[in-house]
């Protein structure tokens, strides 16, 4: 199922990311002066315009290779030393900043489970 927001919303309406909850991204859409909210499941969003390629930055850690962050969706990506990549949802920007500091792996092992996540590779 395609969830390209341009197709869903149409050319005369605008959609903006609202929040993440229970495995769904919620978008607000203004249609003819009326505001609507609709969910898009994470599974349906994979490979669509909702997830653009996230740039990750290398970090100095024995556990983590690189981290990336989308401030709009508050989504964090972590590539681990074993090359697996996980996406974490509803993550505050302060967590991303902390992961950019020296040796973030030890800190992250005590915090990764605070967020909903999905392995993407």
matplotlib code that plots the C-alpha trace (Angstrom):
import matplotlib.pyplot as plt

x = [0.0, 1.4, 1.4, 2.9, 1.5, 1.2, -1.2, -3.2, -3.5, -3.8, -2.1, -4.3, -3.9, -1.0, 0.1, 2.5, 3.9, 2.1, 3.3, 4.2, 2.0, 1.5, 3.4, 1.9, 3.0, 0.1, -0.2, -2.4, -4.1, -5.9, -8.7, -11.0, -10.4, -11.0, -8.2, -8.0, -5.5, -4.7, -2.2, 0.2, 1.7, 5.4, 5.4, 3.6, 5.9, 9.0, 10.4, 8.0, 8.4, 7.9, 11.4, 14.0, 17.5, 18.8, 22.4, 24.3, 27.4, 30.2, 30.8, 33.6, 32.3, 32.9, 29.1, 27.9, 29.2, 27.0, 23.9, 21.3, 18.4, 15.2, 14.1, 10.7, 9.7, 11.9, 13.3, 16.8, 18.8, 21.6, 24.0, 25.8, 29.2, 27.6, 26.2, 22.6, 20.5, 17.7, 15.2, 13.9, 10.8, 9.7, 13.3, 14.1, 16.9, 18.9, 19.4, 20.9, 23.2, 24.3, 25.0, 27.4, 29.5, 32.6, 32.0, 28.1, 27.8, 28.0, 25.3, 23.1, 23.0, 21.1, 18.6, 17.9, 14.9, 13.2, 11.9, 9.9, 12.1, 12.2, 15.2, 15.5, 18.6]
y = [0.0, 3.4, 6.2, 9.0, 12.0, 14.0, 11.3, 11.0, 14.7, 16.1, 19.1, 21.7, 20.4, 20.3, 17.6, 18.0, 15.4, 15.6, 12.8, 9.1, 6.8, 3.0, 2.1, 4.9, 8.2, 10.7, 13.5, 16.5, 17.5, 20.7, 20.0, 22.9, 24.6, 21.5, 19.8, 16.0, 13.6, 10.3, 7.5, 5.7, 2.5, 2.2, -0.9, 0.9, 3.9, 1.8, 2.7, 5.6, 9.4, 9.4, 7.9, 9.7, 8.4, 9.4, 10.6, 9.0, 10.4, 8.1, 8.0, 6.8, 3.7, 0.0, -0.7, 1.9, 2.7, 5.7, 7.6, 9.7, 11.8, 13.2, 16.1, 16.4, 12.8, 12.5, 9.3, 8.1, 5.6, 3.6, 1.4, -1.0, -2.5, -5.8, -3.7, -4.0, -0.8, 0.0, 2.9, 4.4, 6.5, 9.5, 10.2, 13.7, 15.7, 15.6, 11.8, 12.3, 15.0, 12.7, 9.9, 12.3, 12.7, 10.7, 6.9, 6.9, 3.1, 2.6, 5.3, 4.0, 0.4, 1.8, 3.9, 2.2, 0.2, 3.5, 3.9, 1.8, 0.5, -1.5, -3.3, -2.1, -4.0]
z = [0.0, -1.0, 1.6, -0.4, 1.4, -1.8, -3.1, 0.1, 0.8, -2.7, -4.2, -2.5, 1.0, 3.4, 5.8, 8.8, 11.2, 14.5, 16.8, 17.1, 19.2, 19.4, 16.3, 14.1, 12.8, 13.0, 10.5, 10.6, 7.3, 6.6, 4.0, 3.0, 6.3, 8.4, 10.3, 10.3, 12.0, 10.5, 11.4, 9.1, 10.6, 10.8, 8.6, 5.8, 6.1, 5.4, 2.0, 1.4, 1.5, 5.3, 5.8, 3.8, 4.1, 7.5, 7.6, 10.5, 12.1, 13.2, 17.0, 19.2, 20.9, 21.2, 20.9, 18.4, 14.9, 14.0, 15.0, 13.1, 14.1, 12.4, 14.5, 12.8, 13.6, 16.7, 15.3, 16.2, 14.1, 15.7, 13.7, 16.0, 15.6, 14.4, 11.5, 12.7, 12.5, 14.8, 14.6, 17.9, 18.2, 20.2, 21.2, 22.5, 20.9, 24.2, 23.7, 20.2, 21.6, 24.4, 21.9, 20.0, 23.1, 23.9, 24.4, 24.3, 24.3, 28.0, 28.6, 25.8, 27.2, 30.2, 28.1, 24.8, 26.2, 27.2, 23.6, 21.2, 18.4, 15.3, 13.7, 10.1, 9.0]

ax = plt.figure().add_subplot(projection="3d")
ax.plot(x, y, z, "-o")
ax.set_aspect("equal")
plt.show()
